[in-house]
Amino acid sequence: MKRISILLLILLICLVMAAWPQAQPQWWQQKIITFDAPGAGTGAGQGTQPNAVNSAGVVAGWYLDDNNVWYGFLRTPDGKIITFSAPGAGTGTYQGSGGWGITPAGEITGDYVDVNCVEHGFIRKPHGEFIEFEARGRAQLPAPAQTGFGAARKGQHPEI
């Protein structure tokens, strides 16, 4: 009986050891993907800044072009990059749009700076529609007084 118990114990240990690697996280199979949004500048402080990724693998962020104007972008899991600019966003130096967060449904929250250098928040729906919002009780202050990021943290919109 003692021999059978020892053999069963050895068999159990072998089964556990065989299953152990399959139960571990597959972190070594992850990869880092580098990319640049089309039109991103290459000077100091310019380029592409991914800020958020949702569970579907869609990335949201912003890029600064050669003229120091911000634009938002989203990158799909298959590598397609869609750039956007919120309606009302300025096109002067350090004006423009940026994506800061993304919900599981693909709604991007962000902010834009208008021609008067006043910052506004926005939500970009997956089909491209923009909803602008202002923080309650906020004076019209120059950027960076307000941002849209945080509206996507729980996947809910602020009361607009």
C-alpha positions as CSV (number, residue, x, y, z in Angstrom):
1,M,0.0,0.0,0.0
2,K,2.9,2.3,0.8
3,R,4.4,1.7,-2.6
4,I,1.1,2.6,-4.4
5,S,0.8,5.8,-2.4
6,I,4.4,6.8,-3.3
7,L,3.8,6.0,-7.0
8,L,0.5,8.0,-7.0
9,L,2.3,10.9,-5.3
10,I,5.0,10.9,-7.9
11,L,2.4,10.7,-10.7
12,L,0.5,13.6,-9.2
13,I,3.7,15.7,-9.0
14,C,4.5,14.9,-12.7
15,L,1.0,16.0,-13.7
16,V,1.2,19.2,-11.8
17,M,4.7,20.0,-13.2
18,A,3.4,19.3,-16.8
19,A,0.4,21.7,-16.3
20,W,2.3,24.4,-14.5
21,P,3.8,26.2,-17.6
22,Q,0.4,26.4,-19.2
23,A,-1.1,28.1,-16.2
24,Q,1.5,30.8,-16.1
25,P,0.9,34.2,-17.7
26,Q,2.2,34.4,-21.2
27,W,4.2,37.6,-20.7
28,W,7.0,36.4,-22.9
29,Q,4.6,36.2,-25.8
30,Q,3.7,39.9,-25.6
31,K,5.4,42.3,-27.9
32,I,6.0,46.0,-28.1
33,I,4.8,47.7,-31.3
34,T,6.3,51.0,-32.3
35,F,4.5,53.3,-34.6
36,D,4.3,57.0,-35.6
37,A,1.1,58.7,-36.5
38,P,1.2,60.1,-40.1
39,G,2.3,63.7,-40.0
40,A,4.0,63.5,-36.6
41,G,6.9,65.8,-36.3
42,T,10.4,64.7,-35.7
43,G,11.8,67.7,-33.8
44,A,12.5,68.0,-30.1
45,G,9.2,67.4,-28.2
46,Q,7.3,66.4,-31.3
47,G,6.1,63.0,-32.3
48,T,3.4,60.4,-31.3
49,Q,2.2,60.0,-27.7
50,P,-0.1,57.0,-27.1
51,N,-2.1,57.6,-23.9
52,A,-4.6,54.8,-23.5
53,V,-5.5,51.4,-24.8
54,N,-8.8,49.6,-24.4
55,S,-9.5,45.9,-24.0
56,A,-10.0,45.5,-27.8
57,G,-6.5,46.8,-28.4
58,V,-7.5,50.2,-29.8
59,V,-4.9,52.9,-28.8
60,A,-5.8,56.6,-28.4
61,G,-3.4,59.5,-28.1
62,W,-2.1,62.6,-29.7
63,Y,0.8,63.7,-31.9
64,L,2.6,67.0,-32.4
65,D,3.4,67.9,-36.0
66,D,6.3,69.9,-37.5
67,N,4.4,73.2,-36.8
68,N,3.8,72.2,-33.1
69,V,0.0,71.7,-33.7
70,W,-1.6,68.8,-31.8
71,Y,-3.8,66.2,-33.4
72,G,-5.6,63.2,-31.9
73,F,-5.3,59.7,-33.3
74,L,-6.6,56.2,-32.8
75,R,-4.8,53.0,-33.8
76,T,-6.8,49.9,-34.5
77,P,-5.4,46.4,-33.5
78,D,-4.6,45.7,-37.2
79,G,-2.4,48.9,-37.4
80,K,-4.7,51.3,-39.1
81,I,-4.2,54.9,-37.8
82,I,-7.0,57.4,-37.9
83,T,-6.1,61.0,-37.1
84,F,-8.7,63.5,-36.0
85,S,-9.1,67.1,-34.9
86,A,-12.1,68.2,-32.8
87,P,-14.3,70.8,-34.4
88,G,-13.3,74.2,-33.1
89,A,-9.7,73.2,-32.4
90,G,-7.1,75.8,-33.3
91,T,-4.4,75.3,-35.8
92,G,-1.8,77.6,-34.3
93,T,1.3,76.7,-32.3
94,Y,0.4,74.5,-29.4
95,Q,-3.3,74.4,-30.3
96,G,-5.3,71.4,-31.5
97,S,-6.7,68.2,-30.2
98,G,-5.6,65.2,-28.2
99,G,-7.0,61.9,-27.1
100,W,-6.4,61.0,-23.4
101,G,-8.7,58.0,-22.7
102,I,-10.7,55.4,-24.4
103,T,-13.7,53.3,-23.2
104,P,-14.2,49.6,-24.0
105,A,-16.8,50.8,-26.6
106,G,-14.2,52.9,-28.4
107,E,-15.3,56.4,-27.2
108,I,-12.3,58.6,-26.9
109,T,-12.1,61.4,-24.3
110,G,-9.8,64.3,-24.8
111,D,-9.4,68.0,-25.0
112,Y,-8.7,70.6,-27.6
113,V,-7.3,74.1,-27.5
114,D,-9.2,76.7,-29.6
115,V,-7.8,79.8,-31.5
116,N,-8.1,81.8,-28.3
117,C,-6.0,79.3,-26.4
118,V,-9.0,78.2,-24.3
119,E,-9.2,74.5,-23.5
120,H,-12.4,72.4,-23.9
121,G,-13.2,68.7,-23.3
122,F,-14.7,66.3,-25.9
123,I,-15.9,62.8,-26.4
124,R,-15.3,61.3,-29.8
125,K,-17.8,58.6,-30.6
126,P,-16.6,55.5,-32.5
127,H,-18.2,56.7,-35.7
128,G,-16.5,60.1,-35.5
129,E,-19.1,62.3,-33.9
130,F,-17.8,64.8,-31.4
131,I,-19.5,66.0,-28.2
132,E,-18.0,69.0,-26.6
133,F,-18.2,69.7,-22.9
134,E,-17.1,72.2,-20.3
135,A,-16.3,71.4,-16.7
136,R,-19.0,72.7,-14.4
137,G,-18.1,75.8,-12.5
138,R,-15.0,76.4,-14.5
139,A,-14.1,79.8,-15.8
140,Q,-12.9,80.0,-19.4
141,L,-9.2,79.7,-18.6
142,P,-6.3,79.3,-21.0
143,A,-5.0,75.7,-21.5
144,P,-4.2,73.5,-19.6
145,A,-7.0,74.3,-17.1
146,Q,-9.3,71.5,-18.3
147,T,-8.9,68.1,-19.9
148,G,-11.4,65.4,-21.1
149,F,-9.5,62.5,-19.7
150,G,-11.2,60.9,-16.8
151,A,-14.6,60.8,-18.5
152,A,-13.7,57.4,-19.8
153,R,-12.4,56.0,-16.6
154,K,-15.6,54.2,-15.7
155,G,-16.9,54.1,-19.3
156,Q,-19.5,56.7,-18.5
157,H,-20.0,60.1,-19.8
158,P,-20.1,63.2,-17.5
159,E,-23.5,64.8,-17.4
160,I,-23.4,67.1,-20.4
